């Protein structure tokens, strides 16, 4: 049994591990323009540089949550951090978009090993009031790091190189590994020798990867009719319809198979990738639904804001990071607010308050966005948004896991983390599609109405969309194309605004989902004991 002091030092390194994983999902955002210029990647590759990490992350969380329960949560966390460090070296040395995307896939594997294990270690090593405080620290760390990442990435990209946005992971990862070995107590499920549900893992990976692929690539290959041939090596998709509807169909079939397979294994007393019996716990079931929808709205907007700030407003990466620091400031203030309200306001009420603040903040950002906007009009709304993220993230985790037995905390942590990451992946895919599709449609219409030849319109639109807005800089440098650059700036501003409003809409759905979060199981037991009906449980 570790001493209380060692346990809290262990939480420090656990939180640092979470910080590094979360920072890496956002640090790259402000570096994208530099990567576009250096490696010449397209807008689709821009999404995949971010999405490959999130997608693999989401697809493997359940697998590693189950493995951690069996083989040791600290062991899996440390191994994941080692993989994360190695993949950061590869990413920092990448000479092409494909290599960078491959490195991000490997980073996603490492991240998927770290995140659920940190949650289950907190759940296992802290009890009672201490657990609530520990979850608040863990959750506020996530909320703050979402925005600290862009600031750090902006500084490194502006003063050094985008490659250092990955290089900084190396020393920090080594410190975390050493610190965890010294201060974090190993934790695993006693007597868990029933094996791993590998077939369920295959189903889950297929389902998540096909869904996100379809959402990202739909505008490229066509949502129904073929816009572009889908090829892998020398093989070309032979269908008369696009590959995208087929991907959606595979997602539906794989999801159905995953649920049926898992339910059958549970019925036979065998372990499943998701402990479906945990969904009988109301707080766990309803909290996961809320977490997925909320995450869909929370992080998708982080894709478009850095592009708008740099290519439309004209800020460099460091200035962009400072603007997004408003979000971090709100998240850090939220940790203090959450502590002050602890014991006076229920966790569910705090989650609802956080979501409402997020809706106000992201909608406010949407109303402020225009080609002539400045940081003064955007930062206050980002602060409100960050305040909401900080309040909602920490307390929602507490609500979801509060009634989960400790011996199943790894699977439960993996499930709730998967809900969040799936929401984040869908958010990036959906809001990214809204951004680039709206830019393509609006810019095409504007330039056509100006009387430009169809061939020139297609060339300009493809250039702006494929560069994720980077082509605007070149258009501005030629006096003859300055009007076209103005149209492109307006199109990207409008696309970013539509994305912000869509995010607010998803957060609104998330708020509605929290209305189903009632009393915890313990509160229900106490109520029934008081009324003499405890035998019902």
C-alpha positions as CSV (number, residue, x, y, z in Angstrom):
1,X,0.0,0.0,0.0
2,X,1.5,3.3,-1.0
3,X,1.6,6.3,1.3
4,X,-0.8,9.2,0.7
5,X,2.0,11.4,-0.4
6,X,3.4,8.9,-2.9
7,X,-0.1,8.4,-4.2
8,X,-0.5,12.1,-5.0
9,X,2.9,12.2,-6.6
10,X,1.8,9.3,-8.7
11,X,-1.3,11.3,-9.7
12,X,1.1,14.0,-10.9
13,X,2.8,11.7,-13.3
14,X,-0.5,10.1,-14.4
15,X,-1.8,13.6,-15.1
16,X,1.4,14.4,-17.1
17,X,0.8,11.3,-19.1
18,X,-2.7,12.4,-19.9
19,X,-1.4,15.9,-20.7
20,X,1.1,14.6,-23.3
21,X,-1.6,12.4,-25.0
22,X,-4.1,15.2,-25.1
23,X,-1.6,17.9,-26.1
24,X,-0.6,15.7,-29.1
25,X,-4.1,15.7,-30.3
26,X,-4.1,19.5,-30.5
27,X,-0.5,20.7,-30.7
28,X,-0.4,19.8,-34.4
29,X,-3.4,22.1,-35.3
30,X,-1.4,25.3,-35.4
31,X,1.5,23.6,-37.1
32,X,-0.6,22.4,-40.0
33,X,0.0,25.5,-42.2
34,X,3.8,25.0,-41.8
35,X,3.5,21.2,-42.5
36,X,1.4,22.0,-45.7
37,X,4.2,24.3,-46.9
38,X,7.0,22.0,-46.0
39,X,5.6,18.6,-47.1
40,X,3.0,19.8,-49.6
41,X,0.1,17.8,-48.1
42,X,-3.5,18.2,-49.4
43,X,-6.6,19.1,-47.4
44,X,-7.6,15.5,-47.1
45,X,-4.2,14.6,-45.8
46,X,-4.6,17.6,-43.3
47,X,-7.7,15.8,-41.9
48,X,-5.8,12.5,-41.8
49,X,-2.8,13.9,-40.0
50,X,-5.2,14.7,-37.2
51,X,-7.8,12.0,-37.8
52,X,-5.4,9.0,-38.0
53,X,-4.3,9.7,-34.5
54,X,-7.8,10.1,-33.1
55,X,-9.2,7.2,-35.2
56,X,-6.6,4.6,-34.0
57,X,-6.9,6.0,-30.5
58,X,-10.7,5.4,-30.5
59,X,-10.5,2.0,-32.2
60,X,-8.0,0.5,-29.7
61,X,-9.1,2.0,-26.3
62,X,-11.4,-0.9,-25.5
63,X,-8.7,-3.4,-26.4
64,X,-6.1,-1.9,-24.1
65,X,-8.5,-1.2,-21.3
66,X,-9.2,-5.0,-21.2
67,X,-5.5,-5.8,-21.5
68,X,-4.6,-3.4,-18.7
69,X,-7.1,-5.1,-16.4
70,X,-5.5,-8.4,-17.0
71,X,-1.7,-7.6,-17.3
72,X,-1.4,-4.5,-15.2
73,X,-2.5,-0.9,-15.7
74,X,0.8,0.7,-14.9
75,X,2.6,-1.7,-17.1
76,X,0.4,-1.0,-20.1
77,X,0.6,2.8,-19.5
78,X,4.4,2.7,-19.4
79,X,4.6,0.5,-22.5
80,X,2.2,2.9,-24.3
81,X,4.3,5.9,-23.3
82,X,7.4,4.2,-24.8
83,X,5.6,3.6,-28.1
84,X,4.4,7.2,-28.0
85,X,8.0,8.5,-27.6
86,X,9.3,6.3,-30.5
87,X,6.5,7.3,-32.8
88,X,7.2,11.0,-32.0
89,X,10.7,10.6,-33.2
90,X,9.4,9.2,-36.5
91,X,6.9,12.0,-36.9
92,X,9.5,14.6,-36.2
93,X,11.8,13.2,-38.9
94,X,9.0,12.7,-41.5
95,X,9.8,13.7,-45.1
96,X,6.3,13.1,-46.6
97,X,2.7,13.3,-45.6
98,X,2.3,9.6,-45.8
99,X,5.2,8.9,-43.3
100,X,3.7,11.6,-41.0
101,X,0.3,10.0,-41.1
102,X,1.9,6.5,-40.4
103,X,3.7,8.0,-37.4
104,X,0.4,9.5,-36.2
105,X,-1.1,6.0,-36.4
106,X,1.6,4.6,-34.2
107,X,1.1,7.5,-31.8
108,X,-2.5,6.6,-31.7
109,X,-1.6,3.1,-30.6
110,X,0.6,4.5,-27.8
111,X,-2.1,7.0,-26.8
112,X,-4.8,4.3,-26.6
113,X,-2.6,2.4,-24.2
114,X,-2.1,5.4,-21.9
115,X,-5.5,7.1,-21.6
116,X,-7.7,4.3,-20.2
117,X,-5.0,3.1,-17.9
118,X,-4.6,6.5,-16.3
119,X,-8.4,6.6,-15.6
120,X,-8.5,3.1,-14.1
121,X,-5.3,3.9,-12.0
122,X,-7.1,6.9,-10.6
123,X,-10.2,4.9,-10.0
124,X,-8.3,2.1,-8.3
125,X,-5.9,4.2,-6.1
126,X,-8.3,6.8,-4.8
127,X,-11.5,6.3,-2.8
128,X,-14.3,8.5,-1.5
129,X,-13.7,12.3,-1.5
130,X,-10.1,11.9,-2.6
131,X,-11.4,10.1,-5.8
132,X,-13.5,13.1,-6.6
133,X,-10.6,15.5,-6.2
134,X,-8.3,13.2,-8.3
135,X,-10.9,13.0,-11.1
136,X,-11.2,16.8,-11.0
137,X,-7.4,17.1,-11.4
138,X,-7.4,14.5,-14.2
139,X,-10.4,16.1,-16.0
140,X,-9.2,19.7,-15.7
141,X,-5.8,18.6,-17.1
142,X,-7.6,17.4,-20.2
143,X,-9.6,20.5,-20.6
144,X,-6.6,22.8,-20.1
145,X,-4.3,20.8,-22.4
146,X,-6.7,21.0,-25.3
147,X,-5.7,24.6,-25.6
148,X,-2.2,24.6,-24.2
149,X,-1.3,22.3,-27.1
150,X,-1.8,25.0,-29.7
151,X,0.1,27.6,-27.7
152,X,3.1,25.2,-27.3
153,X,2.8,24.1,-30.9
154,X,2.6,27.7,-32.1
155,X,5.8,28.7,-30.1
156,X,7.8,25.7,-31.3
157,X,6.6,26.1,-35.0
158,X,7.2,29.9,-35.1
159,X,10.6,30.0,-33.3
160,X,12.0,26.6,-34.3
161,X,10.1,24.1,-36.6
162,X,6.9,22.1,-36.6
163,X,9.1,19.1,-36.1
164,X,9.7,20.2,-32.5
165,X,6.0,19.9,-31.8
166,X,6.7,16.2,-31.8
167,X,10.3,16.4,-30.5
168,X,9.1,17.8,-27.2
169,X,7.4,14.5,-26.4
170,X,10.7,12.7,-26.1
171,X,12.1,14.2,-22.9
172,X,8.7,14.5,-21.3
173,X,7.8,10.9,-22.1
174,X,11.0,9.7,-20.5
175,X,10.3,11.7,-17.4
176,X,6.8,10.3,-17.2
177,X,8.0,6.7,-17.5
178,X,10.6,7.1,-14.7
179,X,8.2,9.0,-12.5
180,X,5.5,6.3,-12.9
181,X,7.9,3.5,-12.1
182,X,8.8,5.2,-8.9
183,X,5.5,6.5,-7.6
184,X,2.5,4.7,-9.2
185,X,1.4,1.4,-7.7
186,X,0.6,-1.4,-10.1
187,X,-3.1,-2.3,-10.3
188,X,-4.9,-5.1,-12.1
189,X,-8.0,-7.3,-11.8
190,X,-7.3,-10.2,-9.5
191,X,-7.9,-13.7,-10.9
192,X,-8.6,-12.4,-14.5
193,X,-7.5,-15.4,-16.6
194,X,-10.5,-15.7,-18.9
195,X,-8.7,-14.4,-22.0
196,X,-9.3,-11.4,-24.3
197,X,-12.1,-11.0,-26.7
198,X,-10.0,-10.6,-29.9
199,X,-12.8,-11.1,-32.3
200,X,-14.7,-8.3,-30.6
201,X,-11.6,-6.2,-31.0
202,X,-11.5,-6.8,-34.8
203,X,-15.2,-5.9,-35.1
204,X,-14.7,-2.7,-33.1
205,X,-11.7,-1.6,-35.2
206,X,-13.5,-2.3,-38.5
207,X,-16.6,-0.4,-37.3
208,X,-14.9,2.7,-36.2
209,X,-12.3,2.9,-39.0
210,X,-14.9,2.5,-41.8
211,X,-17.3,5.1,-40.2
212,X,-14.6,7.8,-39.9
213,X,-13.1,7.0,-43.3
214,X,-16.5,7.4,-44.9
215,X,-17.1,10.7,-43.2
216,X,-13.7,12.2,-44.1
217,X,-13.5,10.9,-47.7
218,X,-17.1,11.3,-48.7
219,X,-16.5,14.6,-50.3
220,X,-13.5,13.2,-52.2
221,X,-14.9,10.0,-53.5
222,X,-18.6,11.0,-53.6
223,X,-21.3,10.3,-51.1
224,X,-23.2,8.1,-53.7
225,X,-22.0,8.6,-57.2
226,X,-18.3,8.2,-58.0
227,X,-16.4,11.6,-57.9
228,X,-13.0,10.0,-57.9
229,X,-11.7,6.4,-58.3
230,X,-10.8,4.7,-55.1
231,X,-7.5,2.8,-55.6
232,X,-5.2,0.8,-53.4
233,X,-1.9,0.0,-55.1
234,X,-2.9,-1.4,-58.5
235,X,-6.4,-2.3,-57.5
236,X,-9.3,0.1,-58.3
237,X,-12.8,-0.1,-56.8
238,X,-14.9,-1.7,-59.6
239,X,-18.4,-0.6,-58.3
240,X,-20.7,1.7,-60.2
241,X,-21.4,3.6,-57.0
242,X,-18.9,5.2,-54.7
243,X,-16.9,3.3,-52.1
244,X,-18.4,5.5,-49.4
245,X,-21.9,3.9,-49.1
246,X,-20.1,0.5,-49.0
247,X,-18.0,1.8,-46.0
248,X,-21.2,2.9,-44.2
249,X,-22.7,-0.5,-44.8
250,X,-19.6,-2.2,-43.4
251,X,-19.8,0.0,-40.4
252,X,-23.4,-1.0,-39.7
253,X,-22.7,-4.7,-40.2
254,X,-19.5,-4.6,-38.0
255,X,-21.3,-2.7,-35.3
256,X,-24.2,-5.2,-35.3
257,X,-21.8,-8.1,-35.2
258,X,-19.8,-6.5,-32.4
259,X,-22.9,-6.0,-30.2
260,X,-24.3,-9.5,-30.9
261,X,-21.0,-11.2,-30.4
262,X,-20.3,-9.3,-27.1
263,X,-23.8,-10.0,-25.7
264,X,-23.4,-13.7,-26.6
265,X,-20.1,-13.9,-24.8
266,X,-21.5,-12.2,-21.7
267,X,-24.4,-14.7,-21.7
268,X,-21.9,-17.6,-21.7
269,X,-19.9,-16.1,-18.9
270,X,-17.0,-15.2,-21.1
271,X,-15.3,-11.8,-21.2
272,X,-16.3,-9.3,-23.9
273,X,-14.5,-6.2,-25.0
274,X,-17.3,-4.1,-23.5
275,X,-18.7,-5.3,-20.3
276,X,-22.3,-5.0,-21.5
277,X,-23.5,-5.8,-18.0
278,X,-22.1,-2.4,-16.9
279,X,-24.8,-0.7,-19.0
280,X,-27.4,-1.8,-16.5
281,X,-25.8,0.9,-14.3
282,X,-27.8,4.0,-15.2
283,X,-25.0,6.5,-14.5
284,X,-22.6,4.5,-16.7
285,X,-25.0,4.0,-19.6
286,X,-26.5,7.5,-19.8
287,X,-23.1,9.1,-19.1
288,X,-21.5,7.3,-22.0
289,X,-24.2,8.5,-24.4
290,X,-23.7,12.1,-23.1
291,X,-19.9,11.9,-23.3
292,X,-19.9,10.8,-27.0
293,X,-22.3,13.6,-28.1
294,X,-20.6,16.2,-26.0
295,X,-17.1,15.3,-27.4
296,X,-18.5,15.5,-30.9
297,X,-19.2,19.2,-30.3
298,X,-16.2,20.0,-28.1
299,X,-13.2,19.3,-30.2
300,X,-14.3,19.4,-33.9
301,X,-14.0,23.3,-33.9
302,X,-10.3,23.1,-32.9
303,X,-9.6,21.8,-36.5
304,X,-11.0,24.9,-38.3
305,X,-10.0,27.8,-36.0
306,X,-6.2,27.6,-36.5
307,X,-6.7,27.5,-40.3
308,X,-9.0,30.6,-40.1
309,X,-6.7,32.5,-37.8
310,X,-3.6,32.0,-39.9
311,X,-4.9,32.0,-43.5
312,X,-7.7,34.5,-43.2
313,X,-6.8,36.8,-40.2
314,X,-3.0,36.5,-41.0
315,X,-1.7,35.5,-37.6
316,X,1.4,33.3,-37.3
317,X,1.4,30.0,-35.4
318,X,2.5,31.6,-32.1
319,X,-0.2,34.3,-32.3
320,X,-2.7,31.6,-33.0
321,X,-1.6,29.7,-30.0
322,X,-2.0,32.8,-27.8
323,X,-5.6,33.3,-29.1
324,X,-6.5,29.7,-28.3
325,X,-4.9,30.2,-24.8
326,X,-8.2,31.8,-24.0
327,X,-9.7,28.3,-24.0
328,X,-7.0,27.0,-21.7
329,X,-7.5,29.9,-19.3
330,X,-11.2,29.1,-19.0
331,X,-10.4,25.4,-18.4
332,X,-7.9,26.1,-15.6
333,X,-10.3,28.5,-14.0
334,X,-12.9,25.8,-14.1
335,X,-10.8,23.5,-11.9
336,X,-10.9,26.2,-9.1
337,X,-14.7,26.7,-9.7
338,X,-15.3,23.0,-9.5
339,X,-13.4,22.7,-6.2
340,X,-15.4,25.6,-4.8
341,X,-18.7,24.1,-5.8
342,X,-17.8,20.5,-4.7
343,X,-20.2,19.3,-2.1
344,X,-22.6,22.1,-2.8
345,X,-23.5,21.3,-6.4
346,X,-24.1,17.8,-7.7
347,X,-21.7,16.5,-10.3
348,X,-24.5,16.2,-12.8
349,X,-25.5,19.8,-12.3
350,X,-21.9,20.8,-12.8
351,X,-21.8,18.9,-16.1
352,X,-25.0,20.6,-17.3
353,X,-23.6,24.0,-16.3
354,X,-20.4,23.2,-18.2
355,X,-22.2,22.2,-21.4
356,X,-24.4,25.3,-21.3
357,X,-21.2,27.5,-21.1
358,X,-19.7,25.5,-24.0
359,X,-22.8,26.2,-26.1
360,X,-22.7,29.9,-25.3
361,X,-18.9,30.1,-25.9
362,X,-18.8,28.2,-29.3
363,X,-21.9,30.0,-30.6
364,X,-20.3,33.3,-29.6
365,X,-17.2,32.4,-31.5
366,X,-19.4,31.6,-34.5
367,X,-21.1,35.0,-34.4
368,X,-17.8,36.8,-34.2
369,X,-16.0,35.1,-37.1
370,X,-15.5,37.2,-40.2
371,X,-12.6,38.1,-42.5
372,X,-12.1,41.4,-40.5
373,X,-12.4,39.9,-37.0
374,X,-9.6,40.3,-34.4
375,X,-8.5,38.3,-31.4
376,X,-10.3,40.8,-29.1
377,X,-13.7,39.6,-30.4
378,X,-12.9,35.9,-30.2
379,X,-10.9,35.3,-27.0
380,X,-13.7,36.1,-24.5
381,X,-15.9,33.5,-26.1
382,X,-13.1,31.0,-26.1
383,X,-12.6,31.6,-22.4
384,X,-16.3,30.9,-21.8
385,X,-16.0,27.8,-23.9
386,X,-12.9,26.6,-22.0
387,X,-14.7,27.2,-18.7
388,X,-17.4,24.9,-19.8
389,X,-15.0,22.2,-21.1
390,X,-13.2,22.2,-17.7
391,X,-16.4,21.9,-15.7
392,X,-18.1,19.2,-17.9
393,X,-15.0,17.0,-18.6
394,X,-13.9,16.3,-15.0
395,X,-17.3,15.8,-13.5
396,X,-18.8,13.7,-16.3
397,X,-16.0,11.2,-15.8
398,X,-16.8,11.1,-12.1
399,X,-20.5,10.5,-12.9
400,X,-19.8,7.7,-15.4
401,X,-17.4,5.7,-13.2
402,X,-18.8,6.4,-9.8
403,X,-20.9,3.2,-9.5
404,X,-18.5,1.0,-11.5
405,X,-16.8,-1.8,-9.4
406,X,-13.1,-1.2,-9.1
407,X,-12.3,-4.7,-10.6
408,X,-14.0,-3.6,-13.8
409,X,-12.6,-0.1,-13.9
410,X,-10.2,-0.9,-16.8
411,X,-13.0,-1.9,-19.2
412,X,-15.3,0.9,-17.9
413,X,-12.5,3.5,-18.4
414,X,-11.8,2.1,-21.8
415,X,-15.5,2.3,-22.7
416,X,-16.0,5.9,-21.6
417,X,-12.7,6.9,-23.2
418,X,-13.9,5.3,-26.4
419,X,-17.2,7.1,-26.2
420,X,-15.2,10.4,-25.9
421,X,-12.7,9.6,-28.6
422,X,-15.3,8.3,-31.0
423,X,-17.2,11.6,-30.5
424,X,-14.0,13.5,-31.1
425,X,-13.2,11.6,-34.2
426,X,-16.7,12.1,-35.5
427,X,-16.5,15.8,-34.6
428,X,-13.3,16.3,-36.6
429,X,-14.7,14.3,-39.5
430,X,-18.2,16.0,-39.6
431,X,-17.1,19.5,-38.9
432,X,-14.1,19.2,-41.2
433,X,-16.4,18.0,-44.0
434,X,-18.8,21.0,-43.2
435,X,-15.8,23.4,-43.5
436,X,-14.3,22.2,-46.7
437,X,-17.6,21.3,-48.5
438,X,-19.0,24.7,-47.7
439,X,-15.8,26.4,-48.9
440,X,-16.0,24.5,-52.1
441,X,-19.6,25.3,-52.8
442,X,-19.6,28.9,-51.8
443,X,-16.3,29.8,-53.5
444,X,-17.4,28.0,-56.7
445,X,-20.7,30.0,-56.7
446,X,-19.0,33.3,-55.9
447,X,-16.4,33.0,-58.6
448,X,-18.9,31.7,-61.2
449,X,-21.2,34.7,-60.5
450,X,-18.2,37.0,-61.1
451,X,-18.0,35.6,-64.6
452,X,-14.7,33.6,-64.3
453,X,-14.3,30.8,-66.8
454,X,-15.3,27.4,-65.5
455,X,-11.8,26.0,-65.9
456,X,-10.3,28.8,-63.8
457,X,-13.0,28.5,-61.2
458,X,-12.2,24.8,-60.8
459,X,-8.5,25.4,-60.6
460,X,-8.8,28.1,-57.9
461,X,-11.3,26.2,-55.8
462,X,-9.3,23.0,-55.9
463,X,-6.2,25.0,-55.0
464,X,-7.9,26.7,-51.9
465,X,-9.6,23.5,-50.7
466,X,-6.7,21.1,-51.2
467,X,-4.3,23.5,-49.4
468,X,-6.9,24.0,-46.6
469,X,-6.7,27.7,-47.3
470,X,-3.0,28.0,-47.7
471,X,-3.3,29.1,-51.3
472,X,-4.9,32.4,-50.1
473,X,-1.4,33.7,-49.4
474,X,-0.3,33.3,-53.0
475,X,-3.5,34.8,-54.3
476,X,-3.0,37.9,-52.1
477,X,0.5,38.4,-53.5
478,X,-0.7,38.9,-57.1
479,X,-2.7,42.2,-57.5
480,X,-4.8,40.5,-60.3
481,X,-6.1,37.8,-57.9
482,X,-6.6,39.9,-54.7
483,X,-10.4,39.9,-55.3
484,X,-10.3,36.1,-55.6
485,X,-8.4,36.0,-52.3
486,X,-11.1,38.1,-50.7
487,X,-13.8,35.6,-51.8
488,X,-11.7,32.7,-50.5
489,X,-11.3,34.4,-47.1
490,X,-15.1,35.0,-46.9
491,X,-15.7,31.3,-47.8
492,X,-13.4,30.0,-45.2
493,X,-14.8,32.4,-42.6
494,X,-18.3,31.2,-43.4
495,X,-17.3,27.6,-43.3
496,X,-15.7,28.1,-39.9
497,X,-18.8,29.8,-38.7
498,X,-21.0,27.0,-39.9
499,X,-18.8,24.5,-38.1
500,X,-19.1,26.5,-34.9
501,X,-22.8,26.6,-35.1
502,X,-22.9,22.8,-35.9
503,X,-20.7,22.2,-32.8
504,X,-23.1,24.3,-30.7
505,X,-25.9,22.1,-32.0
506,X,-24.2,18.9,-31.1
507,X,-23.5,20.3,-27.6
508,X,-27.2,21.1,-27.3
509,X,-27.9,17.4,-28.0
510,X,-25.3,16.5,-25.4
511,X,-27.1,18.7,-22.9
512,X,-30.4,16.9,-23.6
513,X,-28.6,13.6,-23.1
514,X,-27.5,14.7,-19.6
515,X,-31.2,15.1,-18.6
516,X,-31.3,11.3,-18.4
517,X,-28.5,11.3,-15.8
518,X,-30.3,10.8,-12.5
519,X,-29.3,9.6,-9.2
520,X,-26.3,7.2,-8.8
521,X,-26.9,3.6,-7.8
522,X,-25.7,4.3,-4.2
523,X,-28.3,7.1,-3.9
524,X,-31.0,4.8,-5.2
525,X,-30.0,2.1,-2.7
526,X,-30.1,4.6,0.2
527,X,-33.5,5.9,-0.9
528,X,-34.9,2.4,-1.1
529,X,-33.4,1.5,2.3
530,X,-35.1,4.5,3.8
531,X,-38.5,3.5,2.2
532,X,-38.0,-0.2,3.2
533,X,-37.7,-1.4,-0.4
534,X,-34.0,-2.2,-0.4
535,X,-34.9,-5.8,-1.4
536,X,-35.7,-4.7,-4.9
537,X,-32.1,-4.1,-5.8
